[in-house]
Structure formats: structure tokens, C-alpha cells
Amino acid sequence: MEINRFCLLAPQADEQSTNTCNPLPKPSKAQLAFQDLELGLFIHYGMTTYTRYSEPGRHSPEKFRPTALDCDNWMEVARAMGAKFAVLTVRHQEGFCLWPTKSTEYSVKNSPYKGDVVRQFVESCHRYGIKPCFYHCSLMDAHHLFQPGDPYEWHEEWFETTNRRLSEPGAFERFLAIQKQQIRELLTEYGEITYLWLDHITETQGILIPDLVERFWCEIVSEARRLQPKCLLLKCDVFLTRDRDAKTGVHGGRAAYPLWYRCRREDTNEGLQDPIPDPINGDQFIVWESNTIFSGDWFWNGDYVKPVEEMVEHYYFTIGRGSTFLPNFAPAPSGKMTDKVLEHAKAFGDRIRAIYANPIAVVEEAGEEIEVAINNEPFTHIEIMEDLREGQKVAGYTIEILKNGIWSRLAGGESIGHKRLHRFEPVVAEAVRFKREKTFWENPRIRRFAIYK
């Protein structure tokens, strides 16, 4: 069967826009809903929690021994920090599955812990009003690909071993069947899933055979689209963003700015059809995600937790620039988040809630210019949200303040997107004015403009 990878890997479209003249790419309803979730909780938990990164895929299921696994505890952390969705590593690169899959014996069913961790996670998400999402690392599966003595250091050795093993007679078909079976189980046995974090999808790093990757991922994406069309897919509907100051790349917790959702696709050495932000000629609407580590080194690695002040800074450099934010807290080997993690998550959430609890002024559903009288009440934050239903239109704006009858510039920028946050030392003014300076298309709309102290 010949597969059109461009169609499969393109974002889902649901024809929500009726404006046939507007050439801008439009988001799907699922993409807009995902942007509104804003903050998620990344949970790295699995075999690597117990074995670290040694000999991936070679450790016995006997190693997986949680003594107090409690997914409600994980959701307490999510709720404390203000997360609206959670992503669990249901199967990481070593190949161990956190549910009793029929695709392999390398799963919880053959461990001392017989429970279905994925089901417990989903049920806890529902109890706490959190959207359940899965991380699945289909192409990278050490247990089903690697043999004893195979080099596995990340990236080059791992990718070269993957190339060699998948090139053996019949190996590709057998491996693909295992991975598709896992996707089928995850998307048919656990209800509606908001987001499937398909790690390394389309990725080549200039090492993997492009034709092999293309065929594999088109099959996986086709299966996921067939089973849950509304489920967003990483590297199709959502991509990772980074700015030049993010020292750890796409995992640095800093979104690019300006952040353009209008993109075109190009093949690069990194991967197949990577999105290139192009606010003038792009033909697809891409939602961006930023993520970083708040505890662990993804998986558990002692009780270090990032300071709350740093957590708050990541919030401004991600959600405050228009991306979603997915920070990682790692459960301990017991299967629970530590008290220290819960304490830091709550302190982070309390900081954000305190800032945005009581706005001085709010304007919703506005046009290109907004003027708000604030009568010299000091403020420190301004929030702008663009109405993106007809595409991203605003390309430049300024914020001005009125003092002693004179307007002067306070701040400005290029993209607004889902949300743009500005911070200031306390400002005193008679009024605040937002002005659109440049647009990509007519009639841009501001969804929300709010001033906070």
C-alpha cells in the first residue's frame, strides 16, 4: 500500500472556518482546546526508574517493584501546580510496557506488580479532572531490537544499532506489528486520549534510513488517526519549540519568540518534514509545546527539585510566549511523588494563581485597539490573548500608558498567539492602551486583554 506521508503527518483539519477568502491556515478545534489547557504534567515512570539507563531492554520485569504506587498522588501534584493535562510514559525507549499488553511479555504482567498502571493513571486523571495523555516511543525499543553486546549510547550508537537490526530479513515487519498492536491497545482500551506524545516520530538525526523511518511512522500515524481522529499527535499536530537561549535544546523550557503557528514542512537532517515557521507562506497551523525537567533527570534521580523561582521563569518563557508547557516531575521508586515534589508543585501553582487571581481590568472579544482606564492603580502584569479561530493574524503591537495627559510606549512585540504575558516593575498610569501595528490578514480579534497587580 502506498502511503501519502504528507497527508498523514499534516495536522488534522476539521473545517471549522467558513471564511473561504482568508488564506491563513486555521487550527482544528482540538488544537485550540489543547492550547487552552496550557499547563501539563510530564510523568516519567517505568523500568528506568529502577535500572537507570543501564543496559536498556535487558533487565528482567522482576526489576519493576513499586511498593506504594499511587496515581492519585500524581494527580495531587498536577492539581497543586495547576496542570490541566498529564502525559505518562506508558512505554519508554527500553520497551517495558506499563499495561498488560498482548504484544509482548515485557510488561507489568510479568513483574511482581501485576496492576495495570495505565488504567490506574487514566482513572485518576478522570477523578481529578485532568486530561489523560500518553507518551509512546514506538521506533526506539531496545528490548525488541537490540541483542546482547549491541552498542546503545544515545544518539549515534542507538540509531546505528536500530538501522542494522531493522535491516535484517523480516525484522521490520515483526517490529512494526508489535508497535501497531500497542497503539491499538492504548487507543481502544482506555477511552478518549487527548494527546499522544509519539517520541522521535520522523526523527533521523542524519543517521536513520529515511525510507525506513517514513514507512514506519506513516503506519503508526495512520493507525492512530483511524482509532482516535481527535487525538493530537506530537510531530503532526504539535511540535516542540525552543529559543536560542535554551541550553538544553527543545527540552529547555523556553519557547521561541516570536512564535509563529503558520508553518511549512521541509525535510532536514534532524527529521522528515520538520516544521519551519513561515508566517507569510506557511500552509499548516502548528501548535507548539515546551517542556523541561522540574525533578529527576526525566526519571527518578534523587530528591532534587528545581527551585520555585526557576519554575516560575519557565512559565513566562513558555505559556507567556504562546506555547503549552509540560514540565516533568518524576515519581520515586516507591511509585509516589515525594513530599518535596508536592511542596514545590504547590508553591509554583500558588505563585501563578496569586498573580492572576484578581485583575484590575479585563476586556474580552475586542478589536484592533483597546483603551482601559485604571485610575492610577499600580499594575505589574499584562495578558493578551489572540482569537486564533481564523488563524494567527497579529504580527506587531504596542502597549502604551497615559500619564499627565501624554501617551508613551510601555511595551510591544510581534506575535501574540494563544497568550502573551508582559511583566513590569509596578507601573502607575491613568489608562492603558493596546494598539495593533501590523497584521497578516484583516480584522484581527483580541480574545482577552487583562491587567493585573
DRENDO-1510 file (C-alpha; in Angstrom, 1 decimal, always signed):
<recs>
REC; n; res; u; v; w
REC; 1; MET; +0.0; +0.0; +0.0 .
REC; 2; GLU; +1.4; +3.4; -1.0 .
REC; 3; ILE; +1.0; +6.0; +1.8 .
REC; 4; ASN; +0.9; +9.7; +1.3 .
REC; 5; ARG; +3.0; +10.8; +4.2 .
REC; 6; PHE; +2.3; +14.5; +3.7 .
REC; 7; CYS; -1.4; +13.9; +4.3 .
REC; 8; LEU; -0.8; +11.6; +7.3 .
REC; 9; LEU; +1.7; +13.8; +9.0 .
REC; 10; ALA; -0.1; +17.1; +8.4 .
REC; 11; PRO; -2.2; +18.5; +11.3 .
REC; 12; GLN; -5.8; +17.4; +11.4 .
REC; 13; ALA; -8.3; +19.9; +9.9 .
REC; 14; ASP; -12.0; +19.9; +10.8 .
REC; 15; GLU; -13.3; +22.6; +8.5 .
REC; 16; GLN; -14.3; +24.9; +11.4 .
REC; 17; SER; -13.7; +28.1; +9.4 .
REC; 18; THR; -16.2; +29.2; +6.9 .
REC; 19; ASN; -14.1; +32.2; +5.6 .
REC; 20; THR; -13.1; +31.0; +2.1 .
REC; 21; CYS; -11.3; +34.2; +1.3 .
REC; 22; ASN; -8.9; +34.1; +4.2 .
REC; 23; PRO; -5.8; +32.2; +3.1 .
REC; 24; LEU; -4.3; +31.7; +6.6 .
REC; 25; PRO; -4.1; +28.1; +7.9 .
REC; 26; LYS; -6.6; +27.5; +10.6 .
REC; 27; PRO; -6.3; +25.5; +13.8 .
REC; 28; SER; -8.5; +22.5; +14.4 .
REC; 29; LYS; -10.9; +22.6; +17.4 .
REC; 30; ALA; -8.7; +20.0; +19.1 .
REC; 31; GLN; -5.6; +22.3; +18.7 .
REC; 32; LEU; -7.5; +25.3; +20.1 .
REC; 33; ALA; -8.7; +23.2; +23.0 .
REC; 34; PHE; -5.2; +21.9; +23.7 .
REC; 35; GLN; -3.8; +25.5; +23.8 .
REC; 36; ASP; -6.4; +26.3; +26.4 .
REC; 37; LEU; -5.1; +23.6; +28.6 .
REC; 38; GLU; -1.8; +25.5; +28.7 .
REC; 39; LEU; +0.0; +23.6; +31.5 .
REC; 40; GLY; +0.5; +19.9; +31.8 .
REC; 41; LEU; +2.4; +17.4; +34.0 .
REC; 42; PHE; +5.0; +15.1; +32.4 .
REC; 43; ILE; +5.4; +11.9; +34.3 .
REC; 44; HIS; +8.5; +9.8; +33.5 .
REC; 45; TYR; +8.0; +6.4; +35.3 .
REC; 46; GLY; +8.8; +2.9; +34.3 .
REC; 47; MET; +11.6; +0.3; +34.2 .
REC; 48; THR; +14.2; +3.1; +34.0 .
REC; 49; THR; +13.0; +4.3; +37.4 .
REC; 50; TYR; +14.6; +1.1; +38.9 .
REC; 51; THR; +17.5; +0.5; +36.5 .
REC; 52; ARG; +18.5; +4.0; +35.5 .
REC; 53; TYR; +19.8; +3.9; +31.9 .
REC; 54; SER; +21.9; +0.8; +32.2 .
REC; 55; GLU; +21.5; -2.0; +29.6 .
REC; 56; PRO; +18.2; -0.8; +28.2 .
REC; 57; GLY; +15.8; -3.6; +27.4 .
REC; 58; ARG; +17.9; -6.3; +29.1 .
REC; 59; HIS; +16.6; -6.1; +32.6 .
REC; 60; SER; +14.0; -8.6; +33.8 .
REC; 61; PRO; +10.4; -7.5; +34.5 .
REC; 62; GLU; +11.2; -8.6; +38.1 .
REC; 63; LYS; +13.1; -5.3; +38.5 .
REC; 64; PHE; +9.8; -3.3; +38.3 .
REC; 65; ARG; +8.8; -3.3; +42.0 .
REC; 66; PRO; +6.8; -0.3; +43.2 .
REC; 67; THR; +5.8; -0.6; +46.8 .
REC; 68; ALA; +3.3; +2.2; +47.1 .
REC; 69; LEU; +2.2; +3.1; +43.6 .
REC; 70; ASP; -0.4; +5.8; +43.8 .
REC; 71; CYS; -1.6; +7.6; +40.7 .
REC; 72; ASP; -3.9; +9.8; +42.8 .
REC; 73; ASN; -0.8; +11.1; +44.4 .
REC; 74; TRP; +0.5; +12.1; +40.9 .
REC; 75; MET; -2.8; +13.9; +40.3 .
REC; 76; GLU; -2.4; +15.8; +43.6 .
REC; 77; VAL; +0.8; +17.2; +42.2 .
REC; 78; ALA; -0.9; +18.0; +38.9 .
REC; 79; ARG; -3.7; +19.8; +40.7 .
REC; 80; ALA; -1.3; +21.6; +43.1 .
REC; 81; MET; +0.6; +23.1; +40.2 .
REC; 82; GLY; -2.5; +24.0; +38.1 .
REC; 83; ALA; -2.0; +21.4; +35.4 .
REC; 84; LYS; -4.9; +20.6; +33.1 .
REC; 85; PHE; -3.4; +17.6; +31.3 .
REC; 86; ALA; -0.9; +14.8; +32.2 .
REC; 87; VAL; +1.4; +12.8; +30.0 .
REC; 88; LEU; +2.6; +9.4; +31.3 .
REC; 89; THR; +5.5; +7.4; +29.7 .
REC; 90; VAL; +3.4; +4.3; +29.1 .
REC; 91; ARG; +6.3; +2.7; +27.2 .
REC; 92; HIS; +9.8; +4.3; +27.0 .
REC; 93; GLN; +12.9; +3.5; +25.0 .
REC; 94; GLU; +13.8; +0.3; +26.8 .
REC; 95; GLY; +10.5; -1.3; +25.7 .
REC; 96; PHE; +8.8; -2.1; +29.0 .
REC; 97; CYS; +5.0; -1.6; +28.9 .
REC; 98; LEU; +3.1; -0.2; +31.9 .
REC; 99; TRP; +0.0; -2.1; +30.9 .
REC; 100; PRO; -0.6; -5.9; +30.4 .
REC; 101; THR; -0.2; -5.7; +26.6 .
REC; 102; LYS; -0.7; -8.7; +24.4 .
REC; 103; SER; +2.1; -7.5; +22.1 .
REC; 104; THR; +5.0; -8.6; +24.4 .
REC; 105; GLU; +5.9; -10.4; +27.6 .
REC; 106; TYR; +8.0; -7.4; +28.6 .
REC; 107; SER; +5.4; -5.7; +30.7 .
REC; 108; VAL; +3.8; -5.3; +34.1 .
REC; 109; LYS; +2.0; -8.6; +33.8 .
REC; 110; ASN; +5.3; -10.4; +34.3 .
REC; 111; SER; +6.5; -8.1; +37.1 .
REC; 112; PRO; +6.0; -8.5; +40.9 .
REC; 113; TYR; +3.5; -5.6; +40.4 .
REC; 114; LYS; +0.6; -7.1; +38.5 .
REC; 115; GLY; -1.6; -4.0; +38.2 .
REC; 116; ASP; -2.4; -2.0; +35.0 .
REC; 117; VAL; -0.5; +1.3; +35.7 .
REC; 118; VAL; -2.0; +2.9; +32.6 .
REC; 119; ARG; -5.6; +2.2; +33.7 .
REC; 120; GLN; -4.9; +3.5; +37.1 .
REC; 121; PHE; -3.4; +6.6; +35.6 .
REC; 122; VAL; -6.4; +7.2; +33.3 .
REC; 123; GLU; -8.9; +6.6; +36.1 .
REC; 124; SER; -7.0; +9.0; +38.4 .
REC; 125; CYS; -6.9; +11.7; +35.7 .
REC; 126; HIS; -10.7; +11.4; +35.4 .
REC; 127; ARG; -11.2; +11.7; +39.1 .
REC; 128; TYR; -9.2; +14.9; +39.2 .
REC; 129; GLY; -10.5; +16.5; +36.0 .
REC; 130; ILE; -7.1; +16.1; +34.3 .
REC; 131; LYS; -6.9; +15.2; +30.6 .
REC; 132; PRO; -5.1; +11.8; +30.2 .
REC; 133; CYS; -2.3; +11.7; +27.6 .
REC; 134; PHE; +0.3; +9.0; +26.7 .
REC; 135; TYR; +4.0; +9.1; +25.8 .
REC; 136; HIS; +4.9; +6.1; +23.5 .
REC; 137; CYS; +8.3; +5.7; +21.9 .
REC; 138; SER; +7.5; +3.3; +19.1 .
REC; 139; LEU; +10.6; +3.3; +16.9 .
REC; 140; MET; +13.0; +3.2; +19.8 .
REC; 141; ASP; +12.5; -0.1; +21.6 .
REC; 142; ALA; +15.7; -1.7; +22.9 .
REC; 143; HIS; +14.0; -4.9; +24.2 .
REC; 144; HIS; +12.6; -5.9; +20.8 .
REC; 145; LEU; +15.5; -4.7; +18.6 .
REC; 146; PHE; +18.8; -4.9; +20.5 .
REC; 147; GLN; +20.9; -8.0; +21.0 .
REC; 148; PRO; +23.5; -8.6; +23.8 .
REC; 149; GLY; +26.6; -6.6; +23.0 .
REC; 150; ASP; +24.8; -4.1; +20.8 .
REC; 151; PRO; +26.1; -0.5; +21.4 .
REC; 152; TYR; +23.3; +1.7; +22.8 .
REC; 153; GLU; +24.7; +5.1; +23.7 .
REC; 154; TRP; +22.3; +7.9; +22.7 .
REC; 155; HIS; +22.0; +9.1; +19.9 .
REC; 156; GLU; +24.5; +7.8; +17.3 .
REC; 157; GLU; +25.1; +4.3; +18.6 .
REC; 158; TRP; +21.4; +3.7; +19.4 .
REC; 159; PHE; +20.3; +4.9; +15.9 .
REC; 160; GLU; +23.0; +2.9; +14.1 .
REC; 161; THR; +22.0; -0.3; +16.0 .
REC; 162; THR; +18.4; +0.4; +15.1 .
REC; 163; ASN; +19.3; +0.7; +11.5 .
REC; 164; ARG; +21.2; -2.6; +11.5 .
REC; 165; ARG; +18.6; -4.6; +13.3 .
REC; 166; LEU; +15.6; -3.3; +11.3 .
REC; 167; SER; +17.5; -4.1; +8.1 .
REC; 168; GLU; +17.7; -7.8; +8.9 .
REC; 169; PRO; +15.2; -10.1; +6.9 .
REC; 170; GLY; +11.7; -9.9; +8.3 .
REC; 171; ALA; +12.7; -7.7; +11.2 .
REC; 172; PHE; +10.9; -4.6; +10.1 .
REC; 173; GLU; +7.5; -6.3; +9.7 .
REC; 174; ARG; +7.7; -8.1; +13.0 .
REC; 175; PHE; +8.7; -5.0; +14.9 .
REC; 176; LEU; +6.1; -2.8; +13.2 .
REC; 177; ALA; +3.4; -5.4; +14.1 .
REC; 178; ILE; +4.3; -5.1; +17.8 .
REC; 179; GLN; +4.2; -1.3; +17.8 .
REC; 180; LYS; +0.9; -1.1; +15.9 .
REC; 181; GLN; -0.6; -3.6; +18.4 .
REC; 182; GLN; +0.5; -1.4; +21.3 .
REC; 183; ILE; -1.0; +1.7; +19.7 .
REC; 184; ARG; -4.3; -0.2; +19.1 .
REC; 185; GLU; -4.5; -1.2; +22.7 .
REC; 186; LEU; -3.7; +2.3; +24.1 .
REC; 187; LEU; -6.3; +4.0; +21.8 .
REC; 188; THR; -9.1; +1.4; +22.2 .
REC; 189; GLU; -8.9; +0.2; +25.8 .
REC; 190; TYR; -8.6; +3.4; +27.9 .
REC; 191; GLY; -11.2; +5.8; +26.5 .
REC; 192; GLU; -10.6; +9.2; +24.9 .
REC; 193; ILE; -6.9; +10.3; +24.9 .
REC; 194; THR; -6.2; +14.0; +24.4 .
REC; 195; TYR; -2.6; +13.8; +23.2 .
REC; 196; LEU; -0.2; +11.0; +22.1 .
REC; 197; TRP; +3.4; +12.1; +22.6 .
REC; 198; LEU; +5.0; +10.0; +19.9 .
REC; 199; ASP; +8.6; +10.4; +20.7 .
REC; 200; HIS; +11.2; +10.5; +17.9 .
REC; 201; ILE; +8.5; +10.4; +15.2 .
REC; 202; THR; +10.1; +11.3; +11.8 .
REC; 203; GLU; +13.4; +11.7; +13.5 .
REC; 204; THR; +16.6; +10.7; +11.7 .
REC; 205; GLN; +19.4; +12.7; +13.3 .
REC; 206; GLY; +21.1; +12.2; +9.9 .
REC; 207; ILE; +21.7; +8.5; +10.8 .
REC; 208; LEU; +18.5; +6.5; +10.5 .
REC; 209; ILE; +17.5; +5.4; +7.0 .
REC; 210; PRO; +14.8; +8.0; +5.9 .
REC; 211; ASP; +12.7; +5.5; +3.8 .
REC; 212; LEU; +12.6; +3.1; +6.8 .
REC; 213; VAL; +11.5; +5.9; +9.2 .
REC; 214; GLU; +9.0; +7.3; +6.7 .
REC; 215; ARG; +7.2; +3.9; +6.2 .
REC; 216; PHE; +7.3; +3.1; +9.9 .
REC; 217; TRP; +5.8; +6.4; +11.1 .
REC; 218; CYS; +3.2; +6.6; +8.4 .
REC; 219; GLU; +1.9; +3.2; +9.5 .
REC; 220; ILE; +1.9; +4.3; +13.2 .
REC; 221; VAL; +0.2; +7.7; +12.4 .
REC; 222; SER; -2.3; +6.1; +10.1 .
REC; 223; GLU; -3.3; +3.6; +12.9 .
REC; 224; ALA; -3.6; +6.4; +15.5 .
REC; 225; ARG; -5.7; +8.6; +13.2 .
REC; 226; ARG; -8.0; +5.8; +12.4 .
REC; 227; LEU; -8.6; +4.9; +16.0 .
REC; 228; GLN; -8.9; +8.3; +17.6 .
REC; 229; PRO; -9.1; +11.1; +14.9 .
REC; 230; LYS; -9.4; +13.8; +17.6 .
REC; 231; CYS; -6.3; +12.7; +19.5 .
REC; 232; LEU; -3.5; +15.2; +18.8 .
REC; 233; LEU; -0.1; +13.7; +17.8 .
REC; 234; LEU; +3.3; +15.0; +18.5 .
REC; 235; LYS; +5.2; +15.8; +15.3 .
REC; 236; CYS; +2.0; +16.0; +13.4 .
REC; 237; ASP; -0.3; +18.5; +15.2 .
REC; 238; VAL; +2.0; +19.6; +17.9 .
REC; 239; PHE; +5.8; +20.3; +17.8 .
REC; 240; LEU; +8.5; +21.2; +20.3 .
REC; 241; THR; +9.8; +24.8; +20.3 .
REC; 242; ARG; +13.0; +26.3; +21.6 .
REC; 243; ASP; +14.6; +29.6; +21.6 .
REC; 244; ARG; +18.3; +30.2; +21.0 .
REC; 245; ASP; +19.0; +30.7; +24.8 .
REC; 246; ALA; +17.6; +27.3; +25.7 .
REC; 247; LYS; +20.8; +25.4; +26.7 .
REC; 248; THR; +19.1; +22.0; +26.6 .
REC; 249; GLY; +17.5; +22.4; +23.2 .
REC; 250; VAL; +13.8; +21.6; +22.9 .
REC; 251; HIS; +13.8; +20.4; +26.5 .
REC; 252; GLY; +15.0; +23.7; +27.9 .
REC; 253; GLY; +11.6; +25.1; +28.8 .
REC; 254; ARG; +11.9; +28.2; +26.6 .
REC; 255; ALA; +9.7; +28.8; +23.6 .
REC; 256; ALA; +10.9; +30.7; +20.6 .
REC; 257; TYR; +9.8; +34.3; +20.2 .
REC; 258; PRO; +8.2; +35.5; +18.0 .
REC; 259; LEU; +6.2; +32.3; +18.0 .
REC; 260; TRP; +4.5; +31.7; +14.6 .
REC; 261; TYR; +1.9; +28.9; +14.3 .
REC; 262; ARG; +1.8; +29.2; +10.5 .
REC; 263; CYS; +4.4; +26.8; +9.1 .
REC; 264; ARG; +5.6; +24.9; +6.1 .
REC; 265; ARG; +7.3; +21.5; +6.1 .
REC; 266; GLU; +10.8; +20.6; +4.9 .
REC; 267; ASP; +13.0; +17.5; +5.2 .
REC; 268; THR; +16.1; +18.2; +7.3 .
REC; 269; ASN; +18.9; +16.1; +8.7 .
REC; 270; GLU; +17.1; +16.1; +12.0 .
REC; 271; GLY; +13.9; +14.6; +10.7 .
REC; 272; LEU; +11.3; +14.2; +8.0 .
REC; 273; GLN; +9.1; +17.2; +7.3 .
REC; 274; ASP; +10.2; +19.3; +10.2 .
REC; 275; PRO; +8.0; +22.5; +10.5 .
REC; 276; ILE; +9.6; +25.7; +9.5 .
REC; 277; PRO; +7.8; +28.7; +11.0 .
REC; 278; ASP; +6.7; +30.8; +8.0 .
REC; 279; PRO; +4.1; +33.4; +8.8 .
REC; 280; ILE; +3.9; +34.6; +5.2 .
REC; 281; ASN; +3.8; +31.4; +3.1 .
REC; 282; GLY; +3.2; +28.5; +5.6 .
REC; 283; ASP; +0.3; +26.2; +4.8 .
REC; 284; GLN; -0.2; +24.5; +8.1 .
REC; 285; PHE; -1.2; +25.6; +11.6 .
REC; 286; ILE; +1.2; +24.0; +14.2 .
REC; 287; VAL; +0.7; +24.1; +17.9 .
REC; 288; TRP; +3.9; +24.4; +19.9 .
REC; 289; GLU; +4.9; +22.8; +23.2 .
REC; 290; SER; +7.8; +23.5; +25.6 .
REC; 291; ASN; +9.0; +21.1; +28.2 .
REC; 292; THR; +11.7; +20.8; +30.8 .
REC; 293; ILE; +12.7; +18.9; +33.9 .
REC; 294; PHE; +11.4; +20.0; +37.3 .
REC; 295; SER; +12.6; +16.9; +39.1 .
REC; 296; GLY; +14.6; +13.8; +38.2 .
REC; 297; ASP; +16.7; +13.6; +35.0 .
REC; 298; TRP; +13.4; +12.7; +33.4 .
REC; 299; PHE; +13.2; +9.5; +35.5 .
REC; 300; TRP; +13.8; +9.5; +39.3 .
REC; 301; ASN; +17.4; +10.6; +40.2 .
REC; 302; GLY; +17.2; +11.5; +43.9 .
REC; 303; ASP; +15.2; +14.2; +45.7 .
REC; 304; TYR; +16.5; +17.3; +43.9 .
REC; 305; VAL; +13.6; +19.6; +42.7 .
REC; 306; LYS; +14.1; +22.8; +40.7 .
REC; 307; PRO; +13.7; +26.0; +42.8 .
REC; 308; VAL; +10.3; +27.5; +42.6 .
REC; 309; GLU; +11.7; +30.8; +41.2 .
REC; 310; GLU; +13.1; +29.0; +38.2 .
REC; 311; MET; +9.8; +27.2; +37.7 .
REC; 312; VAL; +8.0; +30.5; +37.5 .
REC; 313; GLU; +10.5; +31.8; +35.0 .
REC; 314; HIS; +9.9; +28.8; +32.8 .
REC; 315; TYR; +6.2; +29.7; +32.9 .
REC; 316; TYR; +6.8; +33.1; +31.5 .
REC; 317; PHE; +9.1; +31.8; +28.8 .
REC; 318; THR; +6.6; +29.2; +27.6 .
REC; 319; ILE; +3.0; +29.9; +28.2 .
REC; 320; GLY; +3.9; +33.6; +28.3 .
REC; 321; ARG; +5.1; +33.3; +24.7 .
REC; 322; GLY; +2.2; +31.3; +23.3 .
REC; 323; SER; +3.2; +27.7; +23.8 .
REC; 324; THR; +1.9; +25.0; +26.0 .
REC; 325; PHE; +4.2; +24.0; +28.9 .
REC; 326; LEU; +4.9; +20.4; +30.0 .
REC; 327; PRO; +7.3; +20.2; +33.0 .
REC; 328; ASN; +8.4; +16.9; +34.3 .
REC; 329; PHE; +8.1; +15.6; +37.9 .
REC; 330; ALA; +9.4; +12.1; +38.4 .
REC; 331; PRO; +7.9; +9.6; +40.9 .
REC; 332; ALA; +10.2; +7.8; +43.3 .
REC; 333; PRO; +10.8; +4.0; +43.0 .
REC; 334; SER; +8.0; +3.6; +45.6 .
REC; 335; GLY; +5.6; +4.7; +42.9 .
REC; 336; LYS; +4.7; +8.0; +44.6 .
REC; 337; MET; +5.9; +11.6; +44.2 .
REC; 338; THR; +7.8; +12.8; +47.2 .
REC; 339; ASP; +6.5; +15.3; +49.7 .
REC; 340; LYS; +9.2; +17.7; +48.4 .
REC; 341; VAL; +7.8; +17.4; +44.9 .
REC; 342; LEU; +4.3; +18.1; +46.1 .
REC; 343; GLU; +5.5; +21.1; +48.1 .
REC; 344; HIS; +7.3; +22.7; +45.2 .
REC; 345; ALA; +4.4; +22.0; +42.8 .
REC; 346; LYS; +2.0; +23.7; +45.1 .
REC; 347; ALA; +4.4; +26.7; +45.7 .
REC; 348; PHE; +4.7; +27.1; +41.9 .
REC; 349; GLY; +1.0; +26.9; +41.4 .
REC; 350; ASP; +0.3; +29.3; +44.2 .
REC; 351; ARG; +2.7; +31.8; +42.7 .
REC; 352; ILE; +0.9; +31.7; +39.4 .
REC; 353; ARG; -2.6; +31.8; +40.9 .
REC; 354; ALA; -1.7; +34.7; +43.1 .
REC; 355; ILE; -0.6; +36.9; +40.2 .
REC; 356; TYR; -3.7; +36.2; +38.1 .
REC; 357; ALA; -6.4; +35.8; +40.7 .
REC; 358; ASN; -7.6; +39.5; +40.8 .
REC; 359; PRO; -7.3; +41.5; +37.6 .
REC; 360; ILE; -7.6; +45.3; +37.7 .
REC; 361; ALA; -9.3; +45.3; +34.3 .
REC; 362; VAL; -10.4; +42.8; +31.7 .
REC; 363; VAL; -11.6; +43.3; +28.1 .
REC; 364; GLU; -12.8; +40.4; +26.1 .
REC; 365; GLU; -13.7; +39.9; +22.4 .
REC; 366; ALA; -12.2; +43.2; +21.3 .
REC; 367; GLY; -11.0; +44.6; +18.0 .
REC; 368; GLU; -7.6; +46.1; +17.0 .
REC; 369; GLU; -7.4; +48.9; +19.6 .
REC; 370; ILE; -8.2; +48.7; +23.3 .
REC; 371; GLU; -8.2; +51.5; +25.8 .
REC; 372; VAL; -8.7; +50.9; +29.6 .
REC; 373; ALA; -8.9; +53.5; +32.3 .
REC; 374; ILE; -7.2; +52.2; +35.5 .
REC; 375; ASN; -7.1; +55.5; +37.5 .
REC; 376; ASN; -3.5; +55.2; +38.7 .
REC; 377; GLU; -3.9; +51.8; +40.3 .
REC; 378; PRO; -0.4; +50.2; +40.2 .
REC; 379; PHE; -0.1; +47.1; +37.9 .
REC; 380; THR; +2.7; +44.6; +37.2 .
REC; 381; HIS; +1.4; +42.2; +34.5 .
REC; 382; ILE; -0.5; +42.4; +31.2 .
REC; 383; GLU; -2.0; +39.4; +29.5 .
REC; 384; ILE; -3.0; +39.4; +25.8 .
REC; 385; MET; -4.8; +36.5; +24.1 .
REC; 386; GLU; -5.5; +36.5; +20.3 .
REC; 387; ASP; -8.6; +35.0; +18.8 .
REC; 388; LEU; -7.0; +32.3; +16.6 .
REC; 389; ARG; -10.1; +30.6; +15.1 .
REC; 390; GLU; -9.4; +32.3; +11.7 .
REC; 391; GLY; -5.6; +31.8; +12.0 .
REC; 392; GLN; -2.8; +33.9; +13.6 .
REC; 393; LYS; -3.1; +37.4; +12.3 .
REC; 394; VAL; -1.3; +39.8; +14.6 .
REC; 395; ALA; +2.3; +40.5; +13.5 .
REC; 396; GLY; +3.1; +43.5; +15.7 .
REC; 397; TYR; +1.6; +45.5; +18.6 .
REC; 398; THR; +2.4; +48.1; +21.2 .
REC; 399; ILE; +1.2; +48.8; +24.7 .
REC; 400; GLU; +1.0; +52.4; +25.8 .
REC; 401; ILE; +0.2; +54.2; +29.1 .
REC; 402; LEU; -1.3; +57.6; +29.7 .
REC; 403; LYS; +0.3; +59.8; +32.3 .
REC; 404; ASN; -0.4; +63.5; +32.8 .
REC; 405; GLY; -2.3; +63.5; +29.5 .
REC; 406; ILE; +0.6; +62.1; +27.4 .
REC; 407; TRP; +0.7; +58.6; +25.9 .
REC; 408; SER; +4.0; +56.8; +25.9 .
REC; 409; ARG; +5.2; +53.3; +24.9 .
REC; 410; LEU; +5.4; +50.8; +27.7 .
REC; 411; ALA; +6.0; +47.5; +25.8 .
REC; 412; GLY; +5.4; +45.8; +22.5 .
REC; 413; GLY; +6.1; +42.7; +20.4 .
REC; 414; GLU; +5.5; +40.8; +17.3 .
REC; 415; SER; +3.5; +37.6; +17.9 .
REC; 416; ILE; +0.6; +37.2; +20.4 .
REC; 417; GLY; -0.8; +33.9; +19.6 .
REC; 418; HIS; -2.6; +32.0; +22.3 .
REC; 419; LYS; -1.2; +34.1; +25.1 .
REC; 420; ARG; +1.4; +36.8; +25.6 .
REC; 421; LEU; +2.5; +37.9; +29.1 .
REC; 422; HIS; +4.3; +41.1; +29.9 .
REC; 423; ARG; +5.9; +41.8; +33.4 .
REC; 424; PHE; +6.9; +45.1; +34.8 .
REC; 425; GLU; +8.1; +46.8; +38.0 .
REC; 426; PRO; +4.9; +48.5; +39.4 .
REC; 427; VAL; +3.5; +50.9; +36.8 .
REC; 428; VAL; +1.2; +53.8; +37.7 .
REC; 429; ALA; -0.9; +55.3; +34.9 .
REC; 430; GLU; -4.3; +56.8; +34.2 .
REC; 431; ALA; -5.0; +54.4; +31.4 .
REC; 432; VAL; -3.5; +51.6; +29.3 .
REC; 433; ARG; -3.9; +51.3; +25.5 .
REC; 434; PHE; -3.2; +48.3; +23.2 .
REC; 435; LYS; -2.6; +49.0; +19.5 .
REC; 436; ARG; -2.3; +46.6; +16.7 .
REC; 437; GLU; +0.6; +47.8; +14.5 .
REC; 438; LYS; +0.9; +45.0; +11.8 .
REC; 439; THR; -1.2; +42.1; +10.7 .
REC; 440; PHE; -1.0; +39.2; +8.3 .
REC; 441; TRP; -4.7; +39.4; +7.5 .
REC; 442; GLU; -7.6; +41.8; +8.0 .
REC; 443; ASN; -9.8; +42.1; +11.1 .
REC; 444; PRO; -7.6; +40.6; +13.8 .
REC; 445; ARG; -9.5; +40.0; +17.1 .
REC; 446; ILE; -8.2; +40.1; +20.7 .
REC; 447; ARG; -9.8; +37.3; +22.7 .
REC; 448; ARG; -8.8; +38.8; +26.1 .
REC; 449; PHE; -6.8; +41.8; +27.4 .
REC; 450; ALA; -6.2; +41.9; +31.1 .
REC; 451; ILE; -4.2; +44.0; +33.6 .
REC; 452; TYR; -3.0; +42.6; +36.9 .
REC; 453; LYS; -1.3; +43.8; +40.0 .
</recs>
